[in-house]
Amino acid sequence: MTPVRPENEGAYGDPYGEPYGGDPYGADPYRVPDGTGQYDPYRAVVDGLHDPLTDPLPGQQQYEQPYDRPQQYAQPQQPQQPSYEQPQQYQQPRYEQPQQYEQPQQASYEQPLQYAPPQWYEPPYEPYQAPPEPDRRTMGLRQPRAEELAQRQQQRQRHRQAPVPPSHAEAPHVERPSGPTRLERLRAERAKKPGPGIIASRFIGEVFITFGVLMLLFVAYQLWWTNIRAGQQAGGAASDLQEQWDDGSGKGKAAKKGPDPAHKAGAFEPGEGFAIIHIPKIGIKAPIAEGVSKSDVLDKGMVGHYGEKPLKTAMPWDKKGNFSLAAHRNTHGEPFRYINKLEAGDVVVVETQSTYYTYKVTRQLPSTSPSNTSVIDPVPAQSGFRKPGRYVTLTTCTPEFTSKYRLIVWGKMMDERPRDKGKPDALVD
């Protein structure tokens, strides 16, 4: 350990000695440098402090180096007699007053701190509104309602009108354009895309709509167009017969056998017209053709004659027999639509190339089975006739717009008049 600080050393290691001309051996190392010779305890204490740079480690023994400081041989001094006149005053060591440690001020907890909301924003008062009913529709069908869109728009307007906080006052504010946000637009576009359920429902709906339109068109065709088309065909056939009879240029097998063809059934080809029926009460005038084929006769608005086996019936010029006819009651000209209004005594006239045959209605059968072919027998069982004669039978479907049953009207011939004598009274009136 060094006895003193190097910066305080004088000549020959004397910390307080004079550098030149001083006594390097007999000087007191702890005397005051002013030359008074007084003892300085403060410096003695400082010199006795350990130096961490030169002190030995624990367990090591320090040996004084012989060259640290030369041995000093003090010369013998004469003893001095103490003087008691003025005792030497003890000087207090010069210690500086240490700084006083200031106690930290403790916070007072008498009144707890109260939270004060920021003054820059005050939320507006909104009355309580009951939550809307949940949307229980399928997610593929769910779309934002007008109320939800309006509520979102109001929320965005309130957000824009709210004051800006002080911390954000200096930041530049970019006004967002009005309208839905990007996320809302994406959701709206996603909601517009149809799902599998919507596609299936649309397809089924389109099929039903198409089917309904086709049904309406079919009904319009049956109830309206077929009547127009059949009326034109029937009117044309009747006009052709009138012209042939007036010119005397009849066609078919009957024309080759004279002007008055009193022949048996089968004298005309199927579908060939040979007579005209008049029913004044219901305003019917329609041509009569051979056969009851739907496509060749009935659907063309004409009245068909049962002239083919096994339902072969007599002709009006036969001396005995049942002249049986059939026609549509609805659609395709509907010649027999109102024969249910015929009563006993009403007149039915059959006009041929040479003769007018007048019949009077005797009885009506409102409904019977289509398989009941006895109604067209030479003497029908339910007609009230008891013996063979010259009869007429009108048959059609019933009820209207169906073909479940048959409506039957019977009549008996009352007059036979050549055409050259004029029309019968029923047609004149």
SEGU-842181 format. One record per residue (C-alpha): residue in three letters; y, x, z. Coordinates in steps of 0.05 Angstrom, whole numbers, plus 5000, padded with zeros to 4 digits. Layout:
<nodes>
Ala|Y|X|Z;
...
</nodes>
This chain:
<nodes>
Met|5000|5000|5000;
Thr|5068|5027|4981;
Pro|5113|5031|5043;
Val|5176|5009|5007;
Arg|5200|4979|4941;
Pro|5210|5031|4886;
Glu|5279|5004|4869;
Asn|5304|5020|4938;
Glu|5281|5093|4941;
Gly|5332|5149|4947;
Ala|5320|5224|4944;
Tyr|5250|5244|4962;
Gly|5227|5175|4973;
Asp|5279|5159|5026;
Pro|5298|5088|5014;
Tyr|5364|5092|5050;
Gly|5379|5166|5046;
Glu|5431|5199|5005;
Pro|5409|5224|4937;
Tyr|5444|5291|4944;
Gly|5455|5334|5007;
Gly|5420|5287|5055;
Asp|5368|5303|5106;
Pro|5302|5284|5075;
Tyr|5260|5296|5137;
Gly|5296|5273|5199;
Ala|5324|5208|5173;
Asp|5302|5141|5199;
Pro|5274|5099|5144;
Tyr|5300|5035|5176;
Arg|5371|5052|5190;
Val|5428|5016|5160;
Pro|5455|5050|5098;
Asp|5526|5046|5124;
Gly|5513|5107|5169;
Thr|5519|5073|5236;
Gly|5447|5089|5254;
Gln|5430|5019|5277;
Tyr|5359|4990|5270;
Asp|5347|4937|5215;
Pro|5287|4894|5234;
Tyr|5292|4851|5170;
Arg|5278|4910|5125;
Ala|5222|4932|5170;
Val|5190|4864|5163;
Val|5199|4866|5087;
Asp|5168|4934|5081;
Gly|5108|4911|5121;
Leu|5091|4857|5071;
His|5029|4866|5028;
Asp|5035|4880|4955;
Pro|4983|4841|4915;
Leu|4986|4892|4859;
Thr|4967|4953|4901;
Asp|4929|4924|4960;
Pro|4854|4939|4961;
Leu|4803|4885|4949;
Pro|4764|4857|5009;
Gly|4713|4907|5033;
Gln|4748|4967|5004;
Gln|4781|5021|5049;
Gln|4848|5047|5032;
Tyr|4860|5121|5036;
Glu|4929|5148|5039;
Gln|4942|5191|4978;
Pro|4966|5260|4997;
Tyr|5016|5261|4941;
Asp|5047|5195|4955;
Arg|5097|5224|5002;
Pro|5108|5296|5027;
Gln|5099|5307|5100;
Gln|5164|5310|5137;
Tyr|5174|5356|5195;
Ala|5227|5330|5240;
Gln|5267|5381|5276;
Pro|5271|5374|5350;
Gln|5331|5335|5371;
Gln|5369|5341|5434;
Pro|5360|5284|5481;
Gln|5421|5241|5485;
Gln|5446|5213|5548;
Pro|5451|5140|5546;
Ser|5519|5111|5552;
Tyr|5528|5049|5593;
Glu|5600|5038|5580;
Gln|5590|4991|5521;
Pro|5520|4965|5516;
Gln|5495|4958|5446;
Gln|5498|4886|5424;
Tyr|5437|4855|5393;
Gln|5450|4831|5324;
Gln|5415|4768|5302;
Pro|5374|4776|5239;
Arg|5407|4750|5178;
Tyr|5365|4690|5159;
Glu|5389|4638|5111;
Gln|5384|4567|5132;
Pro|5326|4534|5094;
Gln|5342|4474|5053;
Gln|5325|4409|5088;
Tyr|5271|4366|5056;
Glu|5298|4299|5038;
Gln|5252|4242|5051;
Pro|5241|4197|4991;
Gln|5271|4130|4997;
Gln|5218|4078|5004;
Ala|5225|4013|4966;
Ser|5240|3952|5006;
Tyr|5187|3898|5001;
Glu|5225|3846|5039;
Gln|5241|3807|4975;
Pro|5189|3812|4920;
Leu|5213|3820|4849;
Gln|5219|3756|4810;
Tyr|5200|3753|4736;
Ala|5258|3733|4693;
Pro|5240|3709|4622;
Pro|5279|3741|4565;
Gln|5345|3707|4551;
Trp|5341|3718|4477;
Tyr|5287|3666|4462;
Glu|5276|3597|4492;
Pro|5218|3557|4462;
Pro|5237|3488|4439;
Tyr|5211|3428|4476;
Glu|5155|3392|4440;
Pro|5128|3326|4466;
Tyr|5053|3321|4476;
Gln|5015|3297|4416;
Ala|4944|3274|4418;
Pro|4898|3320|4379;
Pro|4877|3292|4311;
Glu|4808|3265|4301;
Pro|4760|3317|4275;
Asp|4744|3315|4201;
Arg|4670|3296|4198;
Arg|4664|3302|4122;
Thr|4619|3351|4089;
Met|4648|3421|4083;
Gly|4638|3418|4006;
Leu|4683|3355|4007;
Arg|4732|3376|4059;
Gln|4803|3390|4036;
Pro|4868|3397|4076;
Arg|4901|3331|4086;
Ala|4974|3317|4074;
Glu|4987|3313|4149;
Glu|4957|3381|4161;
Leu|4999|3413|4105;
Ala|5062|3380|4133;
Gln|5047|3405|4203;
Arg|5037|3476|4178;
Gln|5102|3473|4140;
Gln|5139|3450|4203;
Gln|5109|3507|4243;
Arg|5132|3557|4190;
Gln|5202|3528|4191;
Arg|5206|3533|4268;
His|5181|3605|4264;
Arg|5236|3622|4213;
Gln|5290|3589|4255;
Ala|5271|3625|4320;
Pro|5322|3679|4342;
Val|5303|3751|4329;
Pro|5288|3794|4392;
Pro|5340|3849|4409;
Ser|5288|3903|4396;
His|5280|3878|4325;
Ala|5352|3861|4312;
Glu|5367|3927|4277;
Ala|5304|3924|4233;
Pro|5316|3896|4163;
His|5291|3825|4158;
Val|5258|3804|4093;
Glu|5259|3730|4081;
Arg|5190|3704|4062;
Pro|5191|3657|4002;
Ser|5179|3585|4016;
Gly|5112|3554|4003;
Pro|5041|3567|4027;
Thr|5020|3636|4047;
Arg|4970|3678|4008;
Leu|4914|3661|4056;
Glu|4929|3587|4050;
Arg|4930|3591|3974;
Leu|4862|3626|3976;
Arg|4834|3573|4021;
Ala|4862|3518|3977;
Glu|4833|3549|3915;
Arg|4766|3558|3950;
Ala|4768|3485|3972;
Lys|4782|3464|3900;
Lys|4720|3498|3874;
Pro|4665|3445|3872;
Gly|4601|3457|3911;
Pro|4530|3438|3891;
Gly|4536|3371|3926;
Ile|4600|3354|3890;
Ile|4572|3376|3823;
Ala|4510|3333|3834;
Ser|4551|3273|3855;
Arg|4596|3281|3794;
Phe|4536|3285|3748;
Ile|4504|3223|3779;
Gly|4571|3187|3775;
Glu|4580|3205|3702;
Val|4509|3181|3687;
Phe|4523|3114|3721;
Ile|4590|3107|3686;
Thr|4558|3122|3619;
Phe|4502|3073|3633;
Gly|4552|3020|3654;
Val|4593|3030|3591;
Leu|4531|3025|3548;
Met|4511|2961|3583;
Leu|4579|2931|3572;
Leu|4576|2951|3499;
Phe|4506|2921|3493;
Val|4529|2856|3525;
Ala|4590|2853|3480;
Tyr|4544|2866|3420;
Gln|4495|2811|3441;
Leu|4546|2758|3460;
Trp|4600|2771|3410;
Trp|4582|2815|3351;
Thr|4513|2784|3338;
Asn|4545|2715|3334;
Ile|4597|2739|3285;
Arg|4546|2775|3242;
Ala|4494|2718|3244;
Gly|4548|2667|3229;
Gln|4568|2705|3167;
Gln|4496|2711|3143;
Ala|4480|2638|3158;
Gly|4543|2614|3124;
Gly|4528|2657|3063;
Ala|4456|2630|3059;
Ala|4480|2557|3063;
Ser|4532|2569|3009;
Asp|4480|2601|2964;
Leu|4434|2541|2972;
Gln|4491|2493|2955;
Glu|4508|2532|2892;
Gln|4435|2535|2871;
Trp|4426|2460|2880;
Asp|4490|2444|2843;
Asp|4473|2490|2785;
Gly|4400|2470|2782;
Ser|4379|2543|2786;
Gly|4333|2540|2846;
Lys|4290|2600|2861;
Gly|4219|2607|2887;
Lys|4157|2567|2874;
Ala|4192|2500|2885;
Ala|4241|2512|2828;
Lys|4185|2515|2776;
Lys|4159|2446|2792;
Gly|4220|2402|2780;
Pro|4283|2383|2815;
Asp|4248|2345|2870;
Pro|4198|2393|2902;
Ala|4153|2347|2942;
His|4103|2399|2958;
Lys|4062|2421|3017;
Ala|4081|2473|3068;
Gly|4075|2543|3040;
Ala|4113|2528|2977;
Phe|4167|2577|2999;
Glu|4162|2651|3016;
Pro|4175|2674|3088;
Gly|4250|2679|3100;
Glu|4268|2638|3040;
Gly|4318|2581|3051;
Phe|4300|2512|3027;
Ala|4341|2461|3067;
Ile|4403|2451|3110;
Ile|4404|2416|3178;
His|4463|2375|3202;
Ile|4473|2352|3275;
Pro|4540|2316|3276;
Lys|4544|2306|3351;
Ile|4544|2381|3368;
Gly|4576|2403|3301;
Ile|4516|2442|3274;
Lys|4506|2459|3200;
Ala|4455|2514|3189;
Pro|4406|2534|3134;
Ile|4331|2525|3145;
Ala|4285|2581|3123;
Glu|4210|2587|3120;
Gly|4178|2621|3181;
Val|4201|2636|3252;
Ser|4208|2711|3246;
Lys|4263|2738|3290;
Ser|4285|2794|3245;
Asp|4280|2756|3179;
Val|4302|2686|3201;
Leu|4325|2673|3272;
Asp|4368|2735|3283;
Lys|4406|2718|3219;
Gly|4431|2653|3249;
Met|4384|2609|3209;
Val|4336|2555|3234;
Gly|4262|2572|3224;
His|4206|2525|3202;
Tyr|4137|2532|3233;
Gly|4101|2541|3166;
Glu|4051|2596|3181;
Lys|3983|2591|3213;
Pro|3963|2577|3267;
Leu|4029|2540|3279;
Lys|4033|2508|3211;
Thr|4072|2442|3209;
Ala|4091|2390|3157;
Met|4151|2390|3110;
Pro|4204|2334|3112;
Trp|4180|2303|3045;
Asp|4108|2296|3071;
Lys|4085|2225|3082;
Lys|4059|2241|3151;
Gly|4068|2300|3198;
Asn|4114|2334|3248;
Phe|4170|2375|3217;
Ser|4180|2428|3272;
Leu|4240|2476|3276;
Ala|4261|2534|3321;
Ala|4328|2571|3331;
His|4365|2614|3382;
Arg|4402|2581|3438;
Asn|4444|2642|3455;
Thr|4467|2700|3411;
His|4454|2711|3337;
Gly|4493|2649|3316;
Glu|4462|2605|3371;
Pro|4451|2543|3328;
Phe|4413|2504|3381;
Arg|4457|2522|3441;
Tyr|4478|2451|3456;
Ile|4416|2411|3436;
Asn|4407|2395|3510;
Lys|4465|2347|3501;
Leu|4428|2305|3449;
Glu|4408|2236|3473;
Ala|4365|2180|3445;
Gly|4397|2150|3383;
Asp|4434|2213|3361;
Val|4426|2231|3287;
Val|4395|2294|3256;
Val|4400|2301|3180;
Val|4359|2349|3138;
Glu|4388|2361|3068;
Thr|4343|2388|3012;
Gln|4355|2400|2938;
Ser|4344|2326|2920;
Thr|4342|2285|2984;
Tyr|4376|2271|3052;
Tyr|4325|2258|3109;
Thr|4355|2223|3169;
Tyr|4322|2226|3238;
Lys|4340|2193|3304;
Val|4328|2228|3371;
Thr|4277|2193|3414;
Arg|4261|2238|3473;
Gln|4277|2306|3505;
Leu|4232|2353|3546;
Pro|4279|2396|3589;
Ser|4229|2452|3603;
Thr|4159|2472|3585;
Ser|4118|2536|3579;
Pro|4124|2577|3515;
Ser|4048|2573|3509;
Asn|4050|2497|3504;
Thr|4040|2490|3430;
Ser|4021|2417|3434;
Val|4094|2399|3428;
Ile|4091|2413|3353;
Asp|4026|2376|3340;
Pro|4026|2321|3286;
Val|4029|2271|3344;
Pro|4058|2307|3405;
Ala|4027|2284|3470;
Gln|4092|2284|3511;
Ser|4136|2255|3457;
Gly|4117|2182|3468;
Phe|4090|2174|3398;
Arg|4024|2139|3393;
Lys|4005|2144|3319;
Pro|4018|2191|3261;
Gly|4086|2187|3228;
Arg|4144|2227|3201;
Tyr|4173|2263|3260;
Val|4220|2322|3274;
Thr|4216|2372|3332;
Leu|4271|2420|3354;
Thr|4251|2478|3400;
Thr|4294|2532|3434;
Cys|4295|2576|3496;
Thr|4317|2554|3565;
Pro|4353|2567|3611;
Glu|4409|2600|3573;
Phe|4407|2675|3563;
Thr|4333|2675|3580;
Ser|4267|2660|3544;
Lys|4225|2640|3604;
Tyr|4216|2567|3583;
Arg|4225|2522|3522;
Leu|4271|2462|3512;
Ile|4241|2407|3466;
Val|4276|2350|3428;
Trp|4237|2299|3387;
Gly|4261|2251|3333;
Lys|4233|2200|3284;
Met|4252|2192|3211;
Met|4295|2130|3198;
Asp|4320|2140|3127;
Glu|4307|2179|3063;
Arg|4363|2180|3013;
Pro|4369|2216|2945;
Arg|4428|2262|2938;
Asp|4454|2228|2876;
Lys|4468|2166|2917;
Gly|4515|2203|2963;
Lys|4514|2227|3034;
Pro|4487|2185|3090;
Asp|4535|2148|3136;
Ala|4525|2199|3193;
Leu|4553|2255|3149;
Val|4609|2213|3120;
Asp|4638|2196|3187;
</nodes>
